[in-house]
Amino acid sequence: MDYLPIFCQLQHKACLLVGGGEVAERKARLLLDAGAALTVNAYTFTPQFHEWAAQGRITLSEGEFSAALLAEKWLVIAATDRVEVNALVYQCANQQRVFCNVVDDPKRASFIMPSIIDRSPIMVAVSSGGKAPVLARLLREKLEAVLPQHLGKLAQLGGSLRQRVKKHFSDIGSRRRFWEKLFAHDRLAQSLANNDVALAERQIEQLFSHQPQECGEVVLVGAGPGDAGLLTLKGLQQIQQADVVVYDRLVSDDVMTLVRRDAERIFVGKRAGHHCVPQEQINQILLEQAQLGKRVVRLKGGDPFIFGRGGEELETLAEANIPFSVVPGITAASGCSAYSGIPLTHRDHAQSVRLVTGHAKRDGGLDWSTLAAGQQTLVFYMGLTQAADIQQQLIEHGMPATTPVALVENGTSCRQRVIEGELSQLGTLALQAASPSLIIVGSVVSLRSKLNWFSSQEAPQQLAQMA
Ligand code: SAH
């Protein structure tokens, strides 16, 4: 971290601005908005500065900058168009331990001014540490778009209800749940935006009269295949509201960094040298945590209802009358398909797609003759160890040995690797791939040579190399 973001309380605090032009004017406006007691030093001033001075809002100091002007000041901004003056201000400020910002010169700055989104009392500050101001600005524009204007009103309302909420709810958990409901209450936000005070008050009373939940709940959330950007908005909201997150090895580290910091994390995957936590034990953990009144998120790689045993976990909860809900995720087939440039269907190649488990032997047999039929794409999950068998069965049941295949390893992550070849090579190719990998079989794989957009460095494994 190059800079520590802090929000300064500048009300009635003496600050100095050196410069009297338009740039300085913009800085003055910000300092005045923050309530600073502002002295402005320059040889000449724009009319706005004179107007502020006439209104008694600022003090003008006409003439050359001198270090004496820094006495008793909390911070200073140098915004003149003369580099040597700005440098002098910075040097003197440093000597006197006064925080100093030099406009457009991040190297000469003991503090920098971020881009801000003002929804007072909510303030969002964005900074690139002076390295990419345009990127910071673009981010700010995005945030401006997603943060509704009434956010400030909602935060004000929160402030006015704090004492009442403290009295009304004895424990921290139910207080937090009240706040989450209040701040996520779309209709209340709308009433505030419309200034409909009576309706807003009724909605708030309804929130207070709700009984606190005795037992917790479980939300089964699909984390997607790896790239954290593929998590749904709803999934993100859920992991940020969770008391406990139960996760396994398929959930990427990038997604885990989005979990609420003080949420408890329970890992139930396989660690090197150890076995997986048995499914029955995972079901019990979910049940016990919910019975403790916690909001539990069961975070699973991909989509929880596609080879995710999500159904089994929910059955246990349903039997115990624990409330639950499900947030779908992007399954590995969709993620790997998109990030490897292999459309799973295509009018010229495949009219249907089949998601198949490679553990079929264990989970029940597969109908190989329908799988070997043409005009479809097969996607095998958990297929690495069975690849040779898949190859043999498909060829025996009539699929051409030259059918293109791809193995997508660590799909959608920055470690994604795609190995391409023909069905006759599948068993051998699988020996080079690590888990998790997905096997795609079908002529759609040939489209990758045109449609691969994700990684141009990634050298597709050529047939020649394999021969
Ligand atoms: N519920 C998950 C699938 C769990 S089964 C989903 O919807 O994606 C586990 C299998 O999924 C792995 O053996 C592998 O075949 C596949 N898989 C999961 N994530 C993957 C990834 N990032 N890249 C390639 N395959 C993946």
Boltz pocket constraint, residues with backbone or C-beta under 6 A from the ligand:
constraints:
  - pocket:
      binder: B
      contacts: [[A, 225], [A, 226], [A, 250], [A, 300], [A, 301], [A, 302], [A, 303], [A, 304], [A, 305], [A, 306], [A, 307], [A, 308], [A, 330], [A, 331], [A, 332], [A, 333], [A, 336], [A, 380], [A, 381], [A, 382], [A, 383], [A, 408], [A, 409], [A, 410], [A, 411], [A, 412], [A, 413], [A, 435], [A, 436], [A, 437], [A, 438], [A, 439]]
      max_distance: 6.0
